[in-house]
Amino acid sequence: MIHHSHPEIQTIMKERFGHERLITIATSDQNIPYIRAVNAVYENGWFYFATLSNSAKMKQMEENPVTAVSGPWFNGHGLAYNPGSITKEENKHIYQMLHSSFESWLSDAKMNLDNTQIVLCGIQMTKATLYSQG
């Protein structure tokens, strides 16, 4: 886990990623890289996003949890974790942070929150580079 020893790091991460934000993640399958953009939010060393439990990215992260992350002036990698359905009580605060993202995604996917195949994915950052002020 990344230790935020300097308060300015946490402040910059919250300003830049503490709300719904498009980031890029990279996974792999049989040594072939796969890159995609996801709407995610950052909280205390983790990036969170919603996806379908049977999606290719979830299958790839279950096989190899090491996942790369890239965003504006930020890149790194971490370990992916599936905390389960977005409707679980313990996931409620993360769902609330991503509500607008879920809302448009669910609308586009013609799904509803009762669909237990919609899961939360968390990536706990283990190493990263954050650029700020040049």
N, CA, C and O atoms as a GROMACS GRO file, in nm:
protein
  536
    1MET      N    1   0.084  -0.118   0.000
    1MET     CA    2   0.000   0.000   0.000
    1MET      C    3   0.088   0.124   0.000
    1MET      O    4   0.193   0.126   0.064
    2ILE      N    5   0.046   0.224  -0.070
    2ILE     CA    6   0.118   0.351  -0.073
    2ILE      C    7   0.092   0.423   0.059
    2ILE      O    8  -0.023   0.434   0.103
    3HIS      N    9   0.198   0.471   0.121
    3HIS     CA   10   0.184   0.548   0.243
    3HIS      C   11   0.194   0.695   0.206
    3HIS      O   12   0.292   0.739   0.147
    4HIS      N   13   0.092   0.769   0.240
    4HIS     CA   14   0.088   0.911   0.208
    4HIS      C   15   0.154   0.989   0.321
    4HIS      O   16   0.085   1.047   0.405
    5SER      N   17   0.288   0.988   0.323
    5SER     CA   18   0.360   1.052   0.432
    5SER      C   19   0.351   1.203   0.427
    5SER      O   20   0.371   1.269   0.530
    6HIS      N   21   0.323   1.258   0.314
    6HIS     CA   22   0.313   1.403   0.300
    6HIS      C   23   0.168   1.440   0.279
    6HIS      O   24   0.106   1.392   0.184
    7PRO      N   25   0.111   1.525   0.365
    7PRO     CA   26  -0.031   1.561   0.350
    7PRO      C   27  -0.066   1.620   0.214
    7PRO      O   28  -0.180   1.606   0.169
    8GLU      N   29   0.029   1.684   0.148
    8GLU     CA   30   0.002   1.745   0.018
    8GLU      C   31  -0.033   1.638  -0.086
    8GLU      O   32  -0.112   1.663  -0.177
    9ILE      N   33   0.027   1.520  -0.074
    9ILE     CA   34  -0.002   1.411  -0.169
    9ILE      C   35  -0.150   1.374  -0.160
    9ILE      O   36  -0.218   1.365  -0.262
   10GLN      N   37  -0.199   1.353  -0.038
   10GLN     CA   38  -0.340   1.317  -0.021
   10GLN      C   39  -0.431   1.427  -0.073
   10GLN      O   40  -0.533   1.399  -0.135
   11THR      N   41  -0.395   1.553  -0.048
   11THR     CA   42  -0.475   1.666  -0.095
   11THR      C   43  -0.482   1.667  -0.247
   11THR      O   44  -0.590   1.684  -0.304
   12ILE      N   45  -0.369   1.649  -0.314
   12ILE     CA   46  -0.367   1.649  -0.460
   12ILE      C   47  -0.448   1.531  -0.515
   12ILE      O   48  -0.525   1.548  -0.609
   13MET      N   49  -0.432   1.412  -0.456
   13MET     CA   50  -0.506   1.295  -0.503
   13MET      C   51  -0.657   1.316  -0.485
   13MET      O   52  -0.734   1.281  -0.574
   14LYS      N   53  -0.699   1.373  -0.373
   14LYS     CA   54  -0.842   1.399  -0.351
   14LYS      C   55  -0.895   1.501  -0.449
   14LYS      O   56  -1.005   1.486  -0.501
   15GLU      N   57  -0.816   1.607  -0.475
   15GLU     CA   58  -0.860   1.709  -0.570
   15GLU      C   59  -0.872   1.652  -0.710
   15GLU      O   60  -0.967   1.682  -0.783
   16ARG      N   61  -0.774   1.570  -0.748
   16ARG     CA   62  -0.769   1.521  -0.885
   16ARG      C   63  -0.859   1.401  -0.908
   16ARG      O   64  -0.919   1.389  -1.015
   17PHE      N   65  -0.869   1.312  -0.811
   17PHE     CA   66  -0.940   1.186  -0.832
   17PHE      C   67  -1.046   1.153  -0.728
   17PHE      O   68  -1.104   1.044  -0.732
   18GLY      N   69  -1.073   1.242  -0.634
   18GLY     CA   70  -1.169   1.215  -0.528
   18GLY      C   71  -1.314   1.233  -0.569
   18GLY      O   72  -1.401   1.248  -0.484
   19HIS      N   73  -1.339   1.233  -0.697
   19HIS     CA   74  -1.472   1.243  -0.755
   19HIS      C   75  -1.470   1.159  -0.882
   19HIS      O   76  -1.364   1.116  -0.927
   20GLU      N   77  -1.585   1.136  -0.938
   20GLU     CA   78  -1.591   1.056  -1.060
   20GLU      C   79  -1.492   1.109  -1.162
   20GLU      O   80  -1.494   1.227  -1.196
   21ARG      N   81  -1.405   1.022  -1.210
   21ARG     CA   82  -1.299   1.064  -1.302
   21ARG      C   83  -1.267   0.949  -1.398
   21ARG      O   84  -1.261   0.834  -1.356
   22LEU      N   85  -1.248   0.981  -1.522
   22LEU     CA   86  -1.208   0.880  -1.620
   22LEU      C   87  -1.059   0.851  -1.602
   22LEU      O   88  -0.976   0.942  -1.610
   23ILE      N   89  -1.026   0.724  -1.576
   23ILE     CA   90  -0.887   0.680  -1.566
   23ILE      C   91  -0.869   0.562  -1.660
   23ILE      O   92  -0.967   0.506  -1.710
   24THR      N   93  -0.746   0.524  -1.684
   24THR     CA   94  -0.716   0.409  -1.767
   24THR      C   95  -0.659   0.300  -1.678
   24THR      O   96  -0.573   0.326  -1.594
   25ILE      N   97  -0.706   0.177  -1.698
   25ILE     CA   98  -0.649   0.063  -1.627
   25ILE      C   99  -0.596  -0.037  -1.729
   25ILE      O  100  -0.646  -0.046  -1.841
   26ALA      N  101  -0.495  -0.111  -1.688
   26ALA     CA  102  -0.438  -0.214  -1.776
   26ALA      C  103  -0.430  -0.345  -1.698
   26ALA      O  104  -0.382  -0.350  -1.586
   27THR      N  105  -0.479  -0.450  -1.762
   27THR     CA  106  -0.473  -0.585  -1.708
   27THR      C  107  -0.400  -0.671  -1.811
   27THR      O  108  -0.359  -0.622  -1.916
   28SER      N  109  -0.385  -0.798  -1.780
   28SER     CA  110  -0.323  -0.887  -1.878
   28SER      C  111  -0.389  -1.024  -1.874
   28SER      O  112  -0.448  -1.064  -1.774
   29ASP      N  113  -0.379  -1.093  -1.985
   29ASP     CA  114  -0.430  -1.229  -1.999
   29ASP      C  115  -0.332  -1.304  -2.086
   29ASP      O  116  -0.315  -1.273  -2.204
   30GLN      N  117  -0.266  -1.404  -2.029
   30GLN     CA  118  -0.166  -1.483  -2.100
   30GLN      C  119  -0.060  -1.392  -2.163
   30GLN      O  120  -0.024  -1.407  -2.280
   31ASN      N  121  -0.010  -1.299  -2.082
   31ASN     CA  122   0.095  -1.205  -2.122
   31ASN      C  123   0.055  -1.108  -2.233
   31ASN      O  124   0.141  -1.046  -2.295
   32ILE      N  125  -0.073  -1.095  -2.258
   32ILE     CA  126  -0.124  -0.997  -2.354
   32ILE      C  127  -0.188  -0.884  -2.274
   32ILE      O  128  -0.281  -0.909  -2.197
   33PRO      N  129  -0.140  -0.758  -2.291
   33PRO     CA  130  -0.200  -0.647  -2.215
   33PRO      C  131  -0.333  -0.602  -2.274
   33PRO      O  132  -0.355  -0.607  -2.395
   34TYR      N  133  -0.422  -0.558  -2.184
   34TYR     CA  134  -0.553  -0.504  -2.222
   34TYR      C  135  -0.571  -0.373  -2.148
   34TYR      O  136  -0.555  -0.366  -2.026
   35ILE      N  137  -0.606  -0.268  -2.222
   35ILE     CA  138  -0.623  -0.136  -2.164
   35ILE      C  139  -0.766  -0.090  -2.189
   35ILE      O  140  -0.823  -0.112  -2.296
   36ARG      N  141  -0.824  -0.025  -2.086
   36ARG     CA  142  -0.957   0.033  -2.103
   36ARG      C  143  -0.974   0.149  -2.008
   36ARG      O  144  -0.905   0.158  -1.906
   37ALA      N  145  -1.067   0.237  -2.042
   37ALA     CA  146  -1.100   0.351  -1.957
   37ALA      C  147  -1.219   0.314  -1.869
   37ALA      O  148  -1.313   0.247  -1.914
   38VAL      N  149  -1.215   0.358  -1.745
   38VAL     CA  150  -1.326   0.335  -1.652
   38VAL      C  151  -1.351   0.464  -1.574
   38VAL      O  152  -1.259   0.543  -1.551
   39ASN      N  153  -1.476   0.485  -1.534
   39ASN     CA  154  -1.509   0.595  -1.443
   39ASN      C  155  -1.481   0.546  -1.303
   39ASN      O  156  -1.541   0.449  -1.256
   40ALA      N  157  -1.389   0.613  -1.235
   40ALA     CA  158  -1.347   0.568  -1.103
   40ALA      C  159  -1.341   0.687  -1.007
   40ALA      O  160  -1.349   0.803  -1.047
   41VAL      N  161  -1.327   0.653  -0.881
   41VAL     CA  162  -1.308   0.753  -0.777
   41VAL      C  163  -1.197   0.703  -0.685
   41VAL      O  164  -1.182   0.582  -0.664
   42TYR      N  165  -1.119   0.795  -0.632
   42TYR     CA  166  -1.007   0.762  -0.544
   42TYR      C  167  -1.045   0.791  -0.399
   42TYR      O  168  -1.105   0.894  -0.368
   43GLU      N  169  -1.008   0.698  -0.310
   43GLU     CA  170  -1.027   0.720  -0.167
   43GLU      C  171  -0.921   0.643  -0.090
   43GLU      O  172  -0.913   0.520  -0.098
   44ASN      N  173  -0.840   0.715  -0.014
   44ASN     CA  174  -0.743   0.655   0.079
   44ASN      C  175  -0.658   0.544   0.020
   44ASN      O  176  -0.648   0.435   0.078
   45GLY      N  177  -0.597   0.570  -0.095
   45GLY     CA  178  -0.506   0.472  -0.155
   45GLY      C  179  -0.572   0.373  -0.249
   45GLY      O  180  -0.505   0.285  -0.302
   46TRP      N  181  -0.701   0.386  -0.271
   46TRP     CA  182  -0.777   0.294  -0.357
   46TRP      C  183  -0.846   0.371  -0.469
   46TRP      O  184  -0.892   0.483  -0.449
   47PHE      N  185  -0.853   0.308  -0.587
   47PHE     CA  186  -0.942   0.352  -0.695
   47PHE      C  187  -1.056   0.253  -0.700
   47PHE      O  188  -1.034   0.132  -0.694
   48TYR      N  189  -1.180   0.302  -0.712
   48TYR     CA  190  -1.299   0.217  -0.719
   48TYR      C  191  -1.378   0.247  -0.846
   48TYR      O  192  -1.387   0.362  -0.890
   49PHE      N  193  -1.434   0.141  -0.905
   49PHE     CA  194  -1.525   0.155  -1.019
   49PHE      C  195  -1.621   0.038  -1.019
   49PHE      O  196  -1.599  -0.061  -0.949
   50ALA      N  197  -1.728   0.049  -1.098
   50ALA     CA  198  -1.827  -0.059  -1.109
   50ALA      C  199  -1.811  -0.128  -1.243
   50ALA      O  200  -1.772  -0.067  -1.342
   51THR      N  201  -1.843  -0.255  -1.243
   51THR     CA  202  -1.838  -0.333  -1.367
   51THR      C  203  -1.925  -0.457  -1.349
   51THR      O  204  -1.979  -0.480  -1.241
   52LEU      N  205  -1.938  -0.535  -1.453
   52LEU     CA  206  -2.011  -0.661  -1.444
   52LEU      C  207  -1.916  -0.770  -1.393
   52LEU      O  208  -1.799  -0.775  -1.430
   53SER      N  209  -1.969  -0.857  -1.308
   53SER     CA  210  -1.885  -0.961  -1.247
   53SER      C  211  -1.826  -1.056  -1.351
   53SER      O  212  -1.721  -1.116  -1.327
   54ASN      N  213  -1.891  -1.071  -1.464
   54ASN     CA  214  -1.841  -1.163  -1.567
   54ASN      C  215  -1.767  -1.091  -1.680
   54ASN      O  216  -1.744  -1.149  -1.786
   55SER      N  217  -1.729  -0.964  -1.658
   55SER     CA  218  -1.658  -0.890  -1.761
   55SER      C  219  -1.516  -0.944  -1.778
   55SER      O  220  -1.461  -1.006  -1.687
   56ALA      N  221  -1.458  -0.918  -1.893
   56ALA     CA  222  -1.321  -0.964  -1.920
   56ALA      C  223  -1.223  -0.905  -1.820
   56ALA      O  224  -1.133  -0.975  -1.773
   57LYS      N  225  -1.240  -0.777  -1.785
   57LYS     CA  226  -1.145  -0.715  -1.691
   57LYS      C  227  -1.150  -0.782  -1.555
   57LYS      O  228  -1.046  -0.801  -1.492
   58MET      N  229  -1.271  -0.820  -1.506
   58MET     CA  230  -1.281  -0.888  -1.377
   58MET      C  231  -1.217  -1.026  -1.384
   58MET      O  232  -1.148  -1.068  -1.290
   59LYS      N  233  -1.240  -1.097  -1.492
   59LYS     CA  234  -1.178  -1.229  -1.506
   59LYS      C  235  -1.025  -1.216  -1.509
   59LYS      O  236  -0.955  -1.296  -1.446
   60GLN      N  237  -0.975  -1.116  -1.580
   60GLN     CA  238  -0.830  -1.094  -1.588
   60GLN      C  239  -0.773  -1.055  -1.452
   60GLN      O  240  -0.665  -1.102  -1.415
   61MET      N  241  -0.843  -0.970  -1.377
   61MET     CA  242  -0.794  -0.928  -1.246
   61MET      C  243  -0.802  -1.040  -1.143
   61MET      O  244  -0.722  -1.044  -1.050
   62GLU      N  245  -0.899  -1.130  -1.158
   62GLU     CA  246  -0.905  -1.246  -1.068
   62GLU      C  247  -0.787  -1.339  -1.095
   62GLU      O  248  -0.731  -1.397  -1.002
   63GLU      N  249  -0.751  -1.354  -1.221
   63GLU     CA  250  -0.638  -1.440  -1.258
   63GLU      C  251  -0.505  -1.376  -1.218
   63GLU      O  252  -0.416  -1.445  -1.168
   64ASN      N  253  -0.492  -1.246  -1.239
   64ASN     CA  254  -0.370  -1.172  -1.204
   64ASN      C  255  -0.413  -1.036  -1.151
   64ASN      O  256  -0.445  -0.947  -1.229
   65PRO      N  257  -0.414  -1.018  -1.018
   65PRO     CA  258  -0.465  -0.893  -0.962
   65PRO      C  259  -0.378  -0.770  -0.983
   65PRO      O  260  -0.423  -0.659  -0.956
   66VAL      N  261  -0.256  -0.786  -1.032
   66VAL     CA  262  -0.170  -0.669  -1.056
   66VAL      C  263  -0.228  -0.591  -1.173
   66VAL      O  264  -0.238  -0.642  -1.285
   67THR      N  265  -0.266  -0.466  -1.145
   67THR     CA  266  -0.335  -0.382  -1.242
   67THR      C  267  -0.268  -0.245  -1.247
   67THR      O  268  -0.241  -0.185  -1.144
   68ALA      N  269  -0.240  -0.197  -1.367
   68ALA     CA  270  -0.182  -0.064  -1.384
   68ALA      C  271  -0.293   0.039  -1.392
   68ALA      O  272  -0.403   0.010  -1.440
   69VAL      N  273  -0.263   0.160  -1.344
   69VAL     CA  274  -0.359   0.269  -1.343
   69VAL      C  275  -0.289   0.394  -1.397
   69VAL      O  276  -0.173   0.420  -1.366
   70SER      N  277  -0.362   0.470  -1.479
   70SER     CA  278  -0.307   0.595  -1.531
   70SER      C  279  -0.417   0.700  -1.535
   70SER      O  280  -0.532   0.671  -1.570
   71GLY      N  281  -0.380   0.820  -1.499
   71GLY     CA  282  -0.472   0.933  -1.504
   71GLY      C  283  -0.391   1.059  -1.529
   71GLY      O  284  -0.270   1.051  -1.552
   72PRO      N  285  -0.455   1.175  -1.524
   72PRO     CA  286  -0.381   1.299  -1.549
   72PRO      C  287  -0.263   1.317  -1.452
   72PRO      O  288  -0.282   1.328  -1.331
   73TRP      N  289  -0.146   1.319  -1.506
   73TRP     CA  290  -0.022   1.339  -1.431
   73TRP      C  291  -0.007   1.237  -1.318
   73TRP      O  292   0.044   1.270  -1.211
   74PHE      N  293  -0.051   1.113  -1.343
   74PHE     CA  294  -0.045   1.007  -1.243
   74PHE      C  295  -0.032   0.873  -1.314
   74PHE      O  296  -0.099   0.850  -1.415
   75ASN      N  297   0.053   0.785  -1.263
   75ASN     CA  298   0.057   0.647  -1.310
   75ASN      C  299   0.110   0.559  -1.200
   75ASN      O  300   0.184   0.604  -1.112
   76GLY      N  301   0.073   0.433  -1.204
   76GLY     CA  302   0.119   0.340  -1.102
   76GLY      C  303   0.055   0.204  -1.121
   76GLY      O  304  -0.007   0.176  -1.223
   77HIS      N  305   0.070   0.122  -1.020
   77HIS     CA  306   0.005  -0.008  -1.023
   77HIS      C  307  -0.037  -0.048  -0.882
   77HIS      O  308   0.011   0.006  -0.782
   78GLY      N  309  -0.127  -0.144  -0.878
   78GLY     CA  310  -0.179  -0.190  -0.750
   78GLY      C  311  -0.240  -0.327  -0.764
   78GLY      O  312  -0.226  -0.393  -0.868
   79LEU      N  313  -0.308  -0.369  -0.660
   79LEU     CA  314  -0.372  -0.500  -0.657
   79LEU      C  315  -0.523  -0.485  -0.659
   79LEU      O  316  -0.580  -0.413  -0.578
   80ALA      N  317  -0.586  -0.552  -0.754
   80ALA     CA  318  -0.732  -0.545  -0.769
   80ALA      C  319  -0.799  -0.638  -0.670
   80ALA      O  320  -0.748  -0.743  -0.634
   81TYR      N  321  -0.916  -0.594  -0.627
   81TYR     CA  322  -0.995  -0.668  -0.530
   81TYR      C  323  -1.142  -0.648  -0.563
   81TYR      O  324  -1.182  -0.537  -0.600
   82ASN      N  325  -1.221  -0.753  -0.550
   82ASN     CA  326  -1.364  -0.746  -0.577
   82ASN      C  327  -1.438  -0.752  -0.444
   82ASN      O  328  -1.457  -0.861  -0.389
   83PRO      N  329  -1.483  -0.636  -0.390
   83PRO     CA  330  -1.558  -0.638  -0.264
   83PRO      C  331  -1.704  -0.680  -0.280
   83PRO      O  332  -1.779  -0.676  -0.183
   84GLY      N  333  -1.744  -0.719  -0.400
   84GLY     CA  334  -1.879  -0.771  -0.421
   84GLY      C  335  -1.977  -0.670  -0.478
   84GLY      O  336  -1.938  -0.566  -0.531
   85SER      N  337  -2.103  -0.703  -0.466
   85SER     CA  338  -2.211  -0.624  -0.524
   85SER      C  339  -2.209  -0.481  -0.473
   85SER      O  340  -2.177  -0.455  -0.357
   86ILE      N  341  -2.244  -0.388  -0.562
   86ILE     CA  342  -2.250  -0.248  -0.522
   86ILE      C  343  -2.364  -0.222  -0.425
   86ILE      O  344  -2.370  -0.116  -0.362
   87THR      N  345  -2.457  -0.318  -0.411
   87THR     CA  346  -2.570  -0.299  -0.321
   87THR      C  347  -2.541  -0.346  -0.179
   87THR      O  348  -2.624  -0.326  -0.090
   88LYS      N  349  -2.426  -0.409  -0.156
   88LYS     CA  350  -2.392  -0.455  -0.021
   88LYS      C  351  -2.375  -0.335   0.072
   88LYS      O  352  -2.323  -0.231   0.031
   89GLU      N  353  -2.419  -0.349   0.193
   89GLU     CA  354  -2.415  -0.239   0.291
   89GLU      C  355  -2.275  -0.182   0.307
   89GLU      O  356  -2.259  -0.060   0.314
   90GLU      N  357  -2.174  -0.267   0.313
   90GLU     CA  358  -2.037  -0.219   0.333
   90GLU      C  359  -1.981  -0.145   0.212
   90GLU      O  360  -1.877  -0.079   0.222
   91ASN      N  361  -2.047  -0.154   0.098
   91ASN     CA  362  -2.005  -0.081  -0.023
   91ASN      C  363  -2.084   0.048  -0.045
   91ASN      O  364  -2.060   0.121  -0.141
   92LYS      N  365  -2.178   0.075   0.043
   92LYS     CA  366  -2.271   0.186   0.024
   92LYS      C  367  -2.200   0.321   0.011
   92LYS      O  368  -2.237   0.401  -0.075
   93HIS      N  369  -2.099   0.349   0.093
   93HIS     CA  370  -2.034   0.480   0.087
   93HIS      C  371  -1.959   0.498  -0.045
   93HIS      O  372  -1.951   0.609  -0.097
   94ILE      N  373  -1.904   0.390  -0.100
   94ILE     CA  374  -1.835   0.400  -0.229
   94ILE      C  375  -1.938   0.419  -0.340
   94ILE      O  376  -1.916   0.497  -0.433
   95TYR      N  377  -2.050   0.347  -0.332
   95TYR     CA  378  -2.157   0.366  -0.429
   95TYR      C  379  -2.201   0.512  -0.431
   95TYR      O  380  -2.222   0.569  -0.538
   96GLN      N  381  -2.215   0.572  -0.314
   96GLN     CA  382  -2.260   0.711  -0.307
   96GLN      C  383  -2.159   0.805  -0.373
   96GLN      O  384  -2.199   0.904  -0.434
   97MET      N  385  -2.029   0.776  -0.361
   97MET     CA  386  -1.928   0.860  -0.425
   97MET      C  387  -1.936   0.848  -0.577
   97MET      O  388  -1.906   0.944  -0.649
   98LEU      N  389  -1.975   0.731  -0.626
   98LEU     CA  390  -1.979   0.706  -0.770
   98LEU      C  391  -2.120   0.712  -0.826
   98LEU      O  392  -2.143   0.672  -0.941
   99HIS      N  393  -2.214   0.761  -0.750
   99HIS     CA  394  -2.354   0.755  -0.790
   99HIS      C  395  -2.379   0.809  -0.930
   99HIS      O  396  -2.448   0.744  -1.009
  100SER      N  397  -2.325   0.926  -0.963
  100SER     CA  398  -2.353   0.982  -1.096
  100SER      C  399  -2.294   0.894  -1.205
  100SER      O  400  -2.352   0.881  -1.313
  101SER      N  401  -2.178   0.835  -1.179
  101SER     CA  402  -2.117   0.745  -1.276
  101SER      C  403  -2.204   0.621  -1.294
  101SER      O  404  -2.232   0.580  -1.407
  102PHE      N  405  -2.248   0.562  -1.183
  102PHE     CA  406  -2.333   0.444  -1.190
  102PHE      C  407  -2.462   0.476  -1.261
  102PHE      O  408  -2.510   0.398  -1.343
  103GLU      N  409  -2.518   0.591  -1.228
  103GLU     CA  410  -2.647   0.629  -1.285
  103GLU      C  411  -2.643   0.631  -1.438
  103GLU      O  412  -2.730   0.573  -1.503
  104SER      N  413  -2.542   0.697  -1.494
  104SER     CA  414  -2.534   0.703  -1.640
  104SER      C  415  -2.496   0.567  -1.698
  104SER      O  416  -2.546   0.528  -1.803
  105TRP      N  417  -2.408   0.494  -1.629
  105TRP     CA  418  -2.366   0.363  -1.678
  105TRP      C  419  -2.482   0.266  -1.675
  105TRP      O  420  -2.504   0.192  -1.771
  106LEU      N  421  -2.557   0.266  -1.564
  106LEU     CA  422  -2.671   0.176  -1.553
  106LEU      C  423  -2.776   0.210  -1.658
  106LEU      O  424  -2.839   0.121  -1.715
  107SER      N  425  -2.796   0.338  -1.683
  107SER     CA  426  -2.891   0.382  -1.784
  107SER      C  427  -2.847   0.335  -1.922
  107SER      O  428  -2.927   0.282  -1.999
  108ASP      N  429  -2.718   0.354  -1.953
  108ASP     CA  430  -2.666   0.309  -2.082
  108ASP      C  431  -2.674   0.158  -2.096
  108ASP      O  432  -2.703   0.108  -2.205
  109ALA      N  433  -2.649   0.087  -1.986
  109ALA     CA  434  -2.650  -0.060  -1.991
  109ALA      C  435  -2.790  -0.117  -1.975
  109ALA      O  436  -2.810  -0.239  -1.982
  110LYS      N  437  -2.889  -0.028  -1.953
  110LYS     CA  438  -3.028  -0.070  -1.933
  110LYS      C  439  -3.038  -0.175  -1.821
  110LYS      O  440  -3.101  -0.279  -1.836
  111MET      N  441  -2.973  -0.143  -1.710
  111MET     CA  442  -2.972  -0.232  -1.594
  111MET      C  443  -3.026  -0.157  -1.473
  111MET      O  444  -3.054  -0.037  -1.481
  112ASN      N  445  -3.040  -0.228  -1.362
  112ASN     CA  446  -3.079  -0.163  -1.238
  112ASN      C  447  -2.991  -0.213  -1.124
  112ASN      O  448  -2.919  -0.312  -1.138
  113LEU      N  449  -2.998  -0.144  -1.012
  113LEU     CA  450  -2.910  -0.175  -0.901
  113LEU      C  451  -2.940  -0.310  -0.836
  113LEU      O  452  -2.859  -0.359  -0.758
  114ASP      N  453  -3.054  -0.370  -0.866
  114ASP     CA  454  -3.086  -0.500  -0.810
  114ASP      C  455  -3.010  -0.612  -0.880
  114ASP      O  456  -3.011  -0.727  -0.834
  115ASN      N  457  -2.946  -0.580  -0.991
  115ASN     CA  458  -2.869  -0.679  -1.065
  115ASN      C  459  -2.742  -0.711  -0.986
  115ASN      O  460  -2.651  -0.628  -0.977
  116THR      N  461  -2.737  -0.831  -0.929
  116THR     CA  462  -2.622  -0.868  -0.845
  116THR      C  463  -2.496  -0.894  -0.927
  116THR      O  464  -2.390  -0.918  -0.869
  117GLN      N  465  -2.505  -0.890  -1.058
  117GLN     CA  466  -2.386  -0.906  -1.141
  117GLN      C  467  -2.304  -0.778  -1.147
  117GLN      O  468  -2.190  -0.779  -1.192
  118ILE      N  469  -2.362  -0.666  -1.102
  118ILE     CA  470  -2.288  -0.540  -1.100
  118ILE      C  471  -2.207  -0.537  -0.972
  118ILE      O  472  -2.262  -0.534  -0.862
  119VAL      N  473  -2.076  -0.537  -0.986
  119VAL     CA  474  -1.988  -0.543  -0.870
  119VAL      C  475  -1.900  -0.419  -0.863
  119VAL      O  476  -1.884  -0.346  -0.960
  120LEU      N  477  -1.846  -0.400  -0.747
  120LEU     CA  478  -1.750  -0.295  -0.724
  120LEU      C  479  -1.612  -0.355  -0.743
  120LEU      O  480  -1.588  -0.469  -0.703
  121CYS      N  481  -1.523  -0.281  -0.802
  121CYS     CA  482  -1.385  -0.325  -0.813
  121CYS      C  483  -1.298  -0.220  -0.746
  121CYS      O  484  -1.314  -0.100  -0.772
  122GLY      N  485  -1.208  -0.264  -0.663
  122GLY     CA  486  -1.114  -0.174  -0.598
  122GLY      C  487  -0.972  -0.208  -0.639
  122GLY      O  488  -0.937  -0.326  -0.651
  123ILE      N  489  -0.892  -0.107  -0.661
  123ILE     CA  490  -0.749  -0.128  -0.689
  123ILE      C  491  -0.671  -0.054  -0.581
  123ILE      O  492  -0.671   0.069  -0.576
  124GLN      N  493  -0.606  -0.131  -0.495
  124GLN     CA  494  -0.525  -0.071  -0.390
  124GLN      C  495  -0.388  -0.041  -0.448
  124GLN      O  496  -0.314  -0.132  -0.486
  125MET      N  497  -0.356   0.086  -0.456
  125MET     CA  498  -0.230   0.127  -0.517
  125MET      C  499  -0.112   0.082  -0.431
  125MET      O  500  -0.112   0.101  -0.309
  126THR      N  501  -0.012   0.023  -0.495
  126THR     CA  502   0.107  -0.022  -0.424
  126THR      C  503   0.230   0.060  -0.460
  126THR      O  504   0.323   0.073  -0.380
  127LYS      N  505   0.231   0.116  -0.581
  127LYS     CA  506   0.342   0.202  -0.623
  127LYS      C  507   0.288   0.298  -0.728
  127LYS      O  508   0.215   0.258  -0.818
  128ALA      N  509   0.326   0.425  -0.714
  128ALA     CA  510   0.273   0.524  -0.809
  128ALA      C  511   0.364   0.645  -0.816
  128ALA      O  512   0.445   0.671  -0.728
  129THR      N  513   0.345   0.717  -0.926
  129THR     CA  514   0.414   0.844  -0.945
  129THR      C  515   0.308   0.951  -0.968
  129THR      O  516   0.223   0.937  -1.056
  130LEU      N  517   0.314   1.056  -0.889
  130LEU     CA  518   0.221   1.168  -0.898
  130LEU      C  519   0.300   1.291  -0.934
  130LEU      O  520   0.394   1.328  -0.864
  131TYR      N  521   0.262   1.356  -1.043
  131TYR     CA  522   0.328   1.478  -1.085
  131TYR      C  523   0.242   1.597  -1.046
  131TYR      O  524   0.120   1.595  -1.064
  132SER      N  525   0.307   1.702  -0.994
  132SER     CA  526   0.235   1.822  -0.956
  132SER      C  527   0.330   1.940  -0.962
  132SER      O  528   0.447   1.929  -0.925
  133GLN      N  529   0.281   2.052  -1.007
  133GLN     CA  530   0.357   2.175  -1.013
  133GLN      C  531   0.487   2.159  -1.093
  133GLN      O  532   0.594   2.204  -1.052
  134GLY      N  533   0.474   2.093  -1.207
  134GLY     CA  534   0.587   2.076  -1.297
  134GLY      C  535   0.674   1.961  -1.261
  134GLY      O  536   0.773   1.936  -1.328
   0.00000   0.00000   0.00000
